[in-house]
């Protein structure tokens, strides 16, 4: 079975955000605005995405 992937794009700056939100961005591999990464759809990644959903654009691949 092939794991589902998510395309995650950072849409807002991490400056002035809570440290835990900045760490979620780092955990997802996001560093710059409008940078897109592909992550595996796991409960851990979903939790980070849900926590900082206001800063992201997410699409299923």
mmCIF file of the N, C-alpha and C atoms, coordinates in Angstrom:
data_MODEL
# 
_entry.id   MODEL 
# 
loop_
_atom_site.group_PDB 
_atom_site.id 
_atom_site.type_symbol 
_atom_site.label_atom_id 
_atom_site.label_alt_id 
_atom_site.label_comp_id 
_atom_site.label_asym_id 
_atom_site.label_entity_id 
_atom_site.label_seq_id 
_atom_site.pdbx_PDB_ins_code 
_atom_site.Cartn_x 
_atom_site.Cartn_y 
_atom_site.Cartn_z 
_atom_site.occupancy 
_atom_site.B_iso_or_equiv 
_atom_site.pdbx_formal_charge 
_atom_site.auth_seq_id 
_atom_site.auth_comp_id 
_atom_site.auth_asym_id 
_atom_site.auth_atom_id 
_atom_site.pdbx_PDB_model_num 
ATOM 1   N N  . UNK A 1 1  ? 0.849  -1.185 0.000  1.00 0.00 ? 1  UNK A N  1 
ATOM 2   C CA . UNK A 1 1  ? 0.000  0.000  0.000  1.00 0.00 ? 1  UNK A CA 1 
ATOM 3   C C  . UNK A 1 1  ? 0.889  1.241  0.000  1.00 0.00 ? 1  UNK A C  1 
ATOM 4   N N  . UNK A 1 2  ? 0.586  2.167  -0.887 1.00 0.00 ? 2  UNK A N  1 
ATOM 5   C CA . UNK A 1 2  ? 1.363  3.394  -0.996 1.00 0.00 ? 2  UNK A CA 1 
ATOM 6   C C  . UNK A 1 2  ? 0.829  4.419  0.001  1.00 0.00 ? 2  UNK A C  1 
ATOM 7   N N  . UNK A 1 3  ? 1.752  5.041  0.747  1.00 0.00 ? 3  UNK A N  1 
ATOM 8   C CA . UNK A 1 3  ? 1.353  6.042  1.738  1.00 0.00 ? 3  UNK A CA 1 
ATOM 9   C C  . UNK A 1 3  ? 0.860  7.304  1.041  1.00 0.00 ? 3  UNK A C  1 
ATOM 10  N N  . UNK A 1 4  ? -0.222 7.894  1.568  1.00 0.00 ? 4  UNK A N  1 
ATOM 11  C CA . UNK A 1 4  ? -0.730 9.140  1.005  1.00 0.00 ? 4  UNK A CA 1 
ATOM 12  C C  . UNK A 1 4  ? 0.226  10.268 1.365  1.00 0.00 ? 4  UNK A C  1 
ATOM 13  N N  . UNK A 1 5  ? 0.315  11.235 0.478  1.00 0.00 ? 5  UNK A N  1 
ATOM 14  C CA . UNK A 1 5  ? 1.172  12.388 0.738  1.00 0.00 ? 5  UNK A CA 1 
ATOM 15  C C  . UNK A 1 5  ? 0.344  13.660 0.719  1.00 0.00 ? 5  UNK A C  1 
ATOM 16  N N  . UNK A 1 6  ? 0.869  14.659 1.401  1.00 0.00 ? 6  UNK A N  1 
ATOM 17  C CA . UNK A 1 6  ? 0.247  15.971 1.440  1.00 0.00 ? 6  UNK A CA 1 
ATOM 18  C C  . UNK A 1 6  ? 1.244  17.002 0.918  1.00 0.00 ? 6  UNK A C  1 
ATOM 19  N N  . UNK A 1 7  ? 0.747  17.936 0.140  1.00 0.00 ? 7  UNK A N  1 
ATOM 20  C CA . UNK A 1 7  ? 1.558  19.063 -0.312 1.00 0.00 ? 7  UNK A CA 1 
ATOM 21  C C  . UNK A 1 7  ? 1.235  20.225 0.617  1.00 0.00 ? 7  UNK A C  1 
ATOM 22  N N  . UNK A 1 8  ? 2.248  20.729 1.313  1.00 0.00 ? 8  UNK A N  1 
ATOM 23  C CA . UNK A 1 8  ? 2.051  21.767 2.314  1.00 0.00 ? 8  UNK A CA 1 
ATOM 24  C C  . UNK A 1 8  ? 2.835  23.011 1.901  1.00 0.00 ? 8  UNK A C  1 
ATOM 25  N N  . UNK A 1 9  ? 2.136  24.161 1.818  1.00 0.00 ? 9  UNK A N  1 
ATOM 26  C CA . UNK A 1 9  ? 2.789  25.411 1.463  1.00 0.00 ? 9  UNK A CA 1 
ATOM 27  C C  . UNK A 1 9  ? 2.629  26.414 2.599  1.00 0.00 ? 9  UNK A C  1 
ATOM 28  N N  . UNK A 1 10 ? 3.737  27.054 2.980  1.00 0.00 ? 10 UNK A N  1 
ATOM 29  C CA . UNK A 1 10 ? 3.718  28.085 4.012  1.00 0.00 ? 10 UNK A CA 1 
ATOM 30  C C  . UNK A 1 10 ? 3.257  29.394 3.382  1.00 0.00 ? 10 UNK A C  1 
ATOM 31  N N  . UNK A 1 11 ? 2.179  30.000 3.922  1.00 0.00 ? 11 UNK A N  1 
ATOM 32  C CA . UNK A 1 11 ? 1.613  31.204 3.333  1.00 0.00 ? 11 UNK A CA 1 
ATOM 33  C C  . UNK A 1 11 ? 1.845  32.454 4.167  1.00 0.00 ? 11 UNK A C  1 
ATOM 34  N N  . UNK A 1 12 ? 2.234  32.304 5.418  1.00 0.00 ? 12 UNK A N  1 
ATOM 35  C CA . UNK A 1 12 ? 2.461  33.460 6.288  1.00 0.00 ? 12 UNK A CA 1 
ATOM 36  C C  . UNK A 1 12 ? 3.809  33.320 6.982  1.00 0.00 ? 12 UNK A C  1 
ATOM 37  N N  . UNK A 1 13 ? 4.349  34.448 7.424  1.00 0.00 ? 13 UNK A N  1 
ATOM 38  C CA . UNK A 1 13 ? 5.654  34.489 8.062  1.00 0.00 ? 13 UNK A CA 1 
ATOM 39  C C  . UNK A 1 13 ? 5.631  33.821 9.437  1.00 0.00 ? 13 UNK A C  1 
ATOM 40  N N  . UNK A 1 14 ? 6.773  33.273 9.825  1.00 0.00 ? 14 UNK A N  1 
ATOM 41  C CA . UNK A 1 14 ? 6.893  32.673 11.155 1.00 0.00 ? 14 UNK A CA 1 
ATOM 42  C C  . UNK A 1 14 ? 7.332  33.697 12.201 1.00 0.00 ? 14 UNK A C  1 
ATOM 43  N N  . UNK A 1 15 ? 7.710  34.899 11.771 1.00 0.00 ? 15 UNK A N  1 
ATOM 44  C CA . UNK A 1 15 ? 8.153  35.930 12.712 1.00 0.00 ? 15 UNK A CA 1 
ATOM 45  C C  . UNK A 1 15 ? 7.024  36.334 13.648 1.00 0.00 ? 15 UNK A C  1 
ATOM 46  N N  . UNK A 1 16 ? 7.322  36.422 14.930 1.00 0.00 ? 16 UNK A N  1 
ATOM 47  C CA . UNK A 1 16 ? 6.345  36.834 15.925 1.00 0.00 ? 16 UNK A CA 1 
ATOM 48  C C  . UNK A 1 16 ? 5.384  35.746 16.349 1.00 0.00 ? 16 UNK A C  1 
ATOM 49  N N  . UNK A 1 17 ? 5.566  34.528 15.869 1.00 0.00 ? 17 UNK A N  1 
ATOM 50  C CA . UNK A 1 17 ? 4.674  33.419 16.232 1.00 0.00 ? 17 UNK A CA 1 
ATOM 51  C C  . UNK A 1 17 ? 5.191  32.736 17.497 1.00 0.00 ? 17 UNK A C  1 
ATOM 52  N N  . UNK A 1 18 ? 4.341  31.924 18.092 1.00 0.00 ? 18 UNK A N  1 
ATOM 53  C CA . UNK A 1 18 ? 4.749  31.141 19.255 1.00 0.00 ? 18 UNK A CA 1 
ATOM 54  C C  . UNK A 1 18 ? 5.881  30.199 18.875 1.00 0.00 ? 18 UNK A C  1 
ATOM 55  N N  . UNK A 1 19 ? 6.764  29.937 19.830 1.00 0.00 ? 19 UNK A N  1 
ATOM 56  C CA . UNK A 1 19 ? 7.891  29.029 19.574 1.00 0.00 ? 19 UNK A CA 1 
ATOM 57  C C  . UNK A 1 19 ? 7.405  27.661 19.125 1.00 0.00 ? 19 UNK A C  1 
ATOM 58  N N  . UNK A 1 20 ? 6.334  27.180 19.723 1.00 0.00 ? 20 UNK A N  1 
ATOM 59  C CA . UNK A 1 20 ? 5.828  25.858 19.352 1.00 0.00 ? 20 UNK A CA 1 
ATOM 60  C C  . UNK A 1 20 ? 5.330  25.849 17.903 1.00 0.00 ? 20 UNK A C  1 
ATOM 61  N N  . UNK A 1 21 ? 4.785  26.970 17.435 1.00 0.00 ? 21 UNK A N  1 
ATOM 62  C CA . UNK A 1 21 ? 4.333  27.040 16.049 1.00 0.00 ? 21 UNK A CA 1 
ATOM 63  C C  . UNK A 1 21 ? 5.527  27.097 15.103 1.00 0.00 ? 21 UNK A C  1 
ATOM 64  N N  . UNK A 1 22 ? 6.576  27.818 15.494 1.00 0.00 ? 22 UNK A N  1 
ATOM 65  C CA . UNK A 1 22 ? 7.794  27.863 14.691 1.00 0.00 ? 22 UNK A CA 1 
ATOM 66  C C  . UNK A 1 22 ? 8.434  26.479 14.599 1.00 0.00 ? 22 UNK A C  1 
ATOM 67  N N  . UNK A 1 23 ? 8.387  25.734 15.686 1.00 0.00 ? 23 UNK A N  1 
ATOM 68  C CA . UNK A 1 23 ? 8.961  24.391 15.696 1.00 0.00 ? 23 UNK A CA 1 
ATOM 69  C C  . UNK A 1 23 ? 8.147  23.436 14.815 1.00 0.00 ? 23 UNK A C  1 
ATOM 70  N N  . UNK A 1 24 ? 6.841  23.644 14.739 1.00 0.00 ? 24 UNK A N  1 
ATOM 71  C CA . UNK A 1 24 ? 6.014  22.825 13.835 1.00 0.00 ? 24 UNK A CA 1 
ATOM 72  C C  . UNK A 1 24 ? 6.414  23.075 12.389 1.00 0.00 ? 24 UNK A C  1 
ATOM 73  N N  . UNK A 1 25 ? 6.662  24.335 12.030 1.00 0.00 ? 25 UNK A N  1 
ATOM 74  C CA . UNK A 1 25 ? 7.116  24.651 10.676 1.00 0.00 ? 25 UNK A CA 1 
ATOM 75  C C  . UNK A 1 25 ? 8.440  23.963 10.382 1.00 0.00 ? 25 UNK A C  1 
ATOM 76  N N  . UNK A 1 26 ? 9.350  24.013 11.342 1.00 0.00 ? 26 UNK A N  1 
ATOM 77  C CA . UNK A 1 26 ? 10.656 23.374 11.180 1.00 0.00 ? 26 UNK A CA 1 
ATOM 78  C C  . UNK A 1 26 ? 10.500 21.858 11.041 1.00 0.00 ? 26 UNK A C  1 
ATOM 79  N N  . UNK A 1 27 ? 9.610  21.285 11.830 1.00 0.00 ? 27 UNK A N  1 
ATOM 80  C CA . UNK A 1 27 ? 9.355  19.848 11.770 1.00 0.00 ? 27 UNK A CA 1 
ATOM 81  C C  . UNK A 1 27 ? 8.783  19.404 10.430 1.00 0.00 ? 27 UNK A C  1 
ATOM 82  N N  . UNK A 1 28 ? 8.025  20.277 9.800  1.00 0.00 ? 28 UNK A N  1 
ATOM 83  C CA . UNK A 1 28 ? 7.466  19.973 8.481  1.00 0.00 ? 28 UNK A CA 1 
ATOM 84  C C  . UNK A 1 28 ? 8.461  20.265 7.358  1.00 0.00 ? 28 UNK A C  1 
ATOM 85  N N  . UNK A 1 29 ? 9.571  20.921 7.693  1.00 0.00 ? 29 UNK A N  1 
ATOM 86  C CA . UNK A 1 29 ? 10.593 21.225 6.692  1.00 0.00 ? 29 UNK A CA 1 
ATOM 87  C C  . UNK A 1 29 ? 10.362 22.524 5.954  1.00 0.00 ? 29 UNK A C  1 
ATOM 88  N N  . UNK A 1 30 ? 9.583  23.423 6.549  1.00 0.00 ? 30 UNK A N  1 
ATOM 89  C CA . UNK A 1 30 ? 9.281  24.703 5.909  1.00 0.00 ? 30 UNK A CA 1 
ATOM 90  C C  . UNK A 1 30 ? 10.151 25.812 6.497  1.00 0.00 ? 30 UNK A C  1 
ATOM 91  N N  . UNK A 1 31 ? 10.753 26.622 5.615  1.00 0.00 ? 31 UNK A N  1 
ATOM 92  C CA . UNK A 1 31 ? 11.632 27.694 6.061  1.00 0.00 ? 31 UNK A CA 1 
ATOM 93  C C  . UNK A 1 31 ? 11.247 29.057 5.491  1.00 0.00 ? 31 UNK A C  1 
ATOM 94  N N  . UNK A 1 32 ? 10.727 29.091 4.267  1.00 0.00 ? 32 UNK A N  1 
ATOM 95  C CA . UNK A 1 32 ? 10.434 30.358 3.595  1.00 0.00 ? 32 UNK A CA 1 
ATOM 96  C C  . UNK A 1 32 ? 8.958  30.434 3.200  1.00 0.00 ? 32 UNK A C  1 
ATOM 97  N N  . UNK A 1 33 ? 8.464  31.669 3.096  1.00 0.00 ? 33 UNK A N  1 
ATOM 98  C CA . UNK A 1 33 ? 7.090  31.883 2.642  1.00 0.00 ? 33 UNK A CA 1 
ATOM 99  C C  . UNK A 1 33 ? 6.972  31.397 1.197  1.00 0.00 ? 33 UNK A C  1 
ATOM 100 N N  . UNK A 1 34 ? 5.842  30.782 0.885  1.00 0.00 ? 34 UNK A N  1 
ATOM 101 C CA . UNK A 1 34 ? 5.530  30.186 -0.418 1.00 0.00 ? 34 UNK A CA 1 
ATOM 102 C C  . UNK A 1 34 ? 6.405  28.982 -0.758 1.00 0.00 ? 34 UNK A C  1 
ATOM 103 N N  . UNK A 1 35 ? 7.119  28.434 0.207  1.00 0.00 ? 35 UNK A N  1 
ATOM 104 C CA . UNK A 1 35 ? 7.864  27.188 -0.009 1.00 0.00 ? 35 UNK A CA 1 
ATOM 105 C C  . UNK A 1 35 ? 6.877  26.028 0.120  1.00 0.00 ? 35 UNK A C  1 
ATOM 106 N N  . UNK A 1 36 ? 6.999  25.050 -0.756 1.00 0.00 ? 36 UNK A N  1 
ATOM 107 C CA . UNK A 1 36 ? 6.128  23.879 -0.734 1.00 0.00 ? 36 UNK A CA 1 
ATOM 108 C C  . UNK A 1 36 ? 6.943  22.629 -0.472 1.00 0.00 ? 36 UNK A C  1 
ATOM 109 N N  . UNK A 1 37 ? 6.435  21.776 0.416  1.00 0.00 ? 37 UNK A N  1 
ATOM 110 C CA . UNK A 1 37 ? 7.066  20.487 0.697  1.00 0.00 ? 37 UNK A CA 1 
ATOM 111 C C  . UNK A 1 37 ? 5.997  19.409 0.625  1.00 0.00 ? 37 UNK A C  1 
ATOM 112 N N  . UNK A 1 38 ? 6.452  18.176 0.406  1.00 0.00 ? 38 UNK A N  1 
ATOM 113 C CA . UNK A 1 38 ? 5.553  17.029 0.424  1.00 0.00 ? 38 UNK A CA 1 
ATOM 114 C C  . UNK A 1 38 ? 5.876  16.198 1.659  1.00 0.00 ? 38 UNK A C  1 
ATOM 115 N N  . UNK A 1 39 ? 4.853  15.911 2.443  1.00 0.00 ? 39 UNK A N  1 
ATOM 116 C CA . UNK A 1 39 ? 5.028  15.112 3.650  1.00 0.00 ? 39 UNK A CA 1 
ATOM 117 C C  . UNK A 1 39 ? 4.075  13.924 3.599  1.00 0.00 ? 39 UNK A C  1 
ATOM 118 N N  . UNK A 1 40 ? 4.452  12.859 4.283  1.00 0.00 ? 40 UNK A N  1 
ATOM 119 C CA . UNK A 1 40 ? 3.602  11.675 4.374  1.00 0.00 ? 40 UNK A CA 1 
ATOM 120 C C  . UNK A 1 40 ? 2.446  11.981 5.327  1.00 0.00 ? 40 UNK A C  1 
ATOM 121 N N  . UNK A 1 41 ? 1.268  11.508 4.979  1.00 0.00 ? 41 UNK A N  1 
ATOM 122 C CA . UNK A 1 41 ? 0.062  11.751 5.773  1.00 0.00 ? 41 UNK A CA 1 
ATOM 123 C C  . UNK A 1 41 ? 0.047  10.814 6.977  1.00 0.00 ? 41 UNK A C  1 
ATOM 124 N N  . UNK A 1 42 ? 0.646  11.281 8.088  1.00 0.00 ? 42 UNK A N  1 
ATOM 125 C CA . UNK A 1 42 ? 0.666  10.521 9.338  1.00 0.00 ? 42 UNK A CA 1 
ATOM 126 C C  . UNK A 1 42 ? -0.057 11.337 10.413 1.00 0.00 ? 42 UNK A C  1 
ATOM 127 N N  . UNK A 1 43 ? -0.477 10.706 11.500 1.00 0.00 ? 43 UNK A N  1 
ATOM 128 C CA . UNK A 1 43 ? -1.119 11.466 12.579 1.00 0.00 ? 43 UNK A CA 1 
ATOM 129 C C  . UNK A 1 43 ? -0.209 12.557 13.156 1.00 0.00 ? 43 UNK A C  1 
ATOM 130 N N  . UNK A 1 44 ? 1.099  12.298 13.187 1.00 0.00 ? 44 UNK A N  1 
ATOM 131 C CA . UNK A 1 44 ? 2.041  13.281 13.714 1.00 0.00 ? 44 UNK A CA 1 
ATOM 132 C C  . UNK A 1 44 ? 2.082  14.524 12.828 1.00 0.00 ? 44 UNK A C  1 
ATOM 133 N N  . UNK A 1 45 ? 2.184  14.303 11.512 1.00 0.00 ? 45 UNK A N  1 
ATOM 134 C CA . UNK A 1 45 ? 2.213  15.432 10.585 1.00 0.00 ? 45 UNK A CA 1 
ATOM 135 C C  . UNK A 1 45 ? 0.873  16.162 10.559 1.00 0.00 ? 45 UNK A C  1 
ATOM 136 N N  . UNK A 1 46 ? -0.224 15.410 10.622 1.00 0.00 ? 46 UNK A N  1 
ATOM 137 C CA . UNK A 1 46 ? -1.551 16.025 10.650 1.00 0.00 ? 46 UNK A CA 1 
ATOM 138 C C  . UNK A 1 46 ? -1.703 16.915 11.879 1.00 0.00 ? 46 UNK A C  1 
ATOM 139 N N  . UNK A 1 47 ? -1.172 16.472 13.021 1.00 0.00 ? 47 UNK A N  1 
ATOM 140 C CA . UNK A 1 47 ? -1.247 17.269 14.248 1.00 0.00 ? 47 UNK A CA 1 
ATOM 141 C C  . UNK A 1 47 ? -0.512 18.590 14.099 1.00 0.00 ? 47 UNK A C  1 
ATOM 142 N N  . UNK A 1 48 ? 0.690  18.559 13.505 1.00 0.00 ? 48 UNK A N  1 
ATOM 143 C CA . UNK A 1 48 ? 1.446  19.792 13.288 1.00 0.00 ? 48 UNK A CA 1 
ATOM 144 C C  . UNK A 1 48 ? 0.712  20.708 12.313 1.00 0.00 ? 48 UNK A C  1 
ATOM 145 N N  . UNK A 1 49 ? 0.149  20.117 11.257 1.00 0.00 ? 49 UNK A N  1 
ATOM 146 C CA . UNK A 1 49 ? -0.581 20.905 10.255 1.00 0.00 ? 49 UNK A CA 1 
ATOM 147 C C  . UNK A 1 49 ? -1.814 21.547 10.891 1.00 0.00 ? 49 UNK A C  1 
ATOM 148 N N  . UNK A 1 50 ? -2.552 20.800 11.697 1.00 0.00 ? 50 UNK A N  1 
ATOM 149 C CA . UNK A 1 50 ? -3.752 21.347 12.344 1.00 0.00 ? 50 UNK A CA 1 
ATOM 150 C C  . UNK A 1 50 ? -3.412 22.474 13.304 1.00 0.00 ? 50 UNK A C  1 
ATOM 151 N N  . UNK A 1 51 ? -2.278 22.368 13.974 1.00 0.00 ? 51 UNK A N  1 
ATOM 152 C CA . UNK A 1 51 ? -1.867 23.377 14.953 1.00 0.00 ? 51 UNK A CA 1 
ATOM 153 C C  . UNK A 1 51 ? -1.570 24.713 14.285 1.00 0.00 ? 51 UNK A C  1 
ATOM 154 N N  . UNK A 1 52 ? -0.992 24.664 13.082 1.00 0.00 ? 52 UNK A N  1 
ATOM 155 C CA . UNK A 1 52 ? -0.605 25.906 12.403 1.00 0.00 ? 52 UNK A CA 1 
ATOM 156 C C  . UNK A 1 52 ? -1.343 26.073 11.076 1.00 0.00 ? 52 UNK A C  1 
ATOM 157 N N  . UNK A 1 53 ? -2.573 25.600 11.021 1.00 0.00 ? 53 UNK A N  1 
ATOM 158 C CA . UNK A 1 53 ? -3.361 25.636 9.781  1.00 0.00 ? 53 UNK A CA 1 
ATOM 159 C C  . UNK A 1 53 ? -3.548 27.052 9.253  1.00 0.00 ? 53 UNK A C  1 
ATOM 160 N N  . UNK A 1 54 ? -3.553 28.051 10.133 1.00 0.00 ? 54 UNK A N  1 
ATOM 161 C CA . UNK A 1 54 ? -3.748 29.436 9.707  1.00 0.00 ? 54 UNK A CA 1 
ATOM 162 C C  . UNK A 1 54 ? -2.549 29.970 8.911  1.00 0.00 ? 54 UNK A C  1 
ATOM 163 N N  . UNK A 1 55 ? -1.418 29.239 8.921  1.00 0.00 ? 55 UNK A N  1 
ATOM 164 C CA . UNK A 1 55 ? -0.215 29.666 8.209  1.00 0.00 ? 55 UNK A CA 1 
ATOM 165 C C  . UNK A 1 55 ? 0.046  28.827 6.961  1.00 0.00 ? 55 UNK A C  1 
ATOM 166 N N  . UNK A 1 56 ? -0.804 27.825 6.692  1.00 0.00 ? 56 UNK A N  1 
ATOM 167 C CA . UNK A 1 56 ? -0.506 26.849 5.643  1.00 0.00 ? 56 UNK A CA 1 
ATOM 168 C C  . UNK A 1 56 ? -1.625 26.740 4.620  1.00 0.00 ? 56 UNK A C  1 
ATOM 169 N N  . UNK A 1 57 ? -1.249 26.218 3.463  1.00 0.00 ? 57 UNK A N  1 
ATOM 170 C CA . UNK A 1 57 ? -2.202 25.770 2.444  1.00 0.00 ? 57 UNK A CA 1 
ATOM 171 C C  . UNK A 1 57 ? -1.865 24.302 2.205  1.00 0.00 ? 57 UNK A C  1 
ATOM 172 N N  . UNK A 1 58 ? -2.847 23.412 2.325  1.00 0.00 ? 58 UNK A N  1 
ATOM 173 C CA . UNK A 1 58 ? -2.612 21.975 2.260  1.00 0.00 ? 58 UNK A CA 1 
ATOM 174 C C  . UNK A 1 58 ? -3.442 21.358 1.144  1.00 0.00 ? 58 UNK A C  1 
ATOM 175 N N  . UNK A 1 59 ? -2.805 20.480 0.356  1.00 0.00 ? 59 UNK A N  1 
ATOM 176 C CA . UNK A 1 59 ? -3.503 19.737 -0.685 1.00 0.00 ? 59 UNK A CA 1 
ATOM 177 C C  . UNK A 1 59 ? -3.097 18.271 -0.598 1.00 0.00 ? 59 UNK A C  1 
ATOM 178 N N  . UNK A 1 60 ? -4.062 17.367 -0.832 1.00 0.00 ? 60 UNK A N  1 
ATOM 179 C CA . UNK A 1 60 ? -3.749 15.943 -0.881 1.00 0.00 ? 60 UNK A CA 1 
ATOM 180 C C  . UNK A 1 60 ? -3.232 15.593 -2.262 1.00 0.00 ? 60 UNK A C  1 
ATOM 181 N N  . UNK A 1 61 ? -2.233 14.727 -2.288 1.00 0.00 ? 61 UNK A N  1 
ATOM 182 C CA . UNK A 1 61 ? -1.637 14.298 -3.571 1.00 0.00 ? 61 UNK A CA 1 
ATOM 183 C C  . UNK A 1 61 ? -2.093 12.887 -3.863 1.00 0.00 ? 61 UNK A C  1 
# 
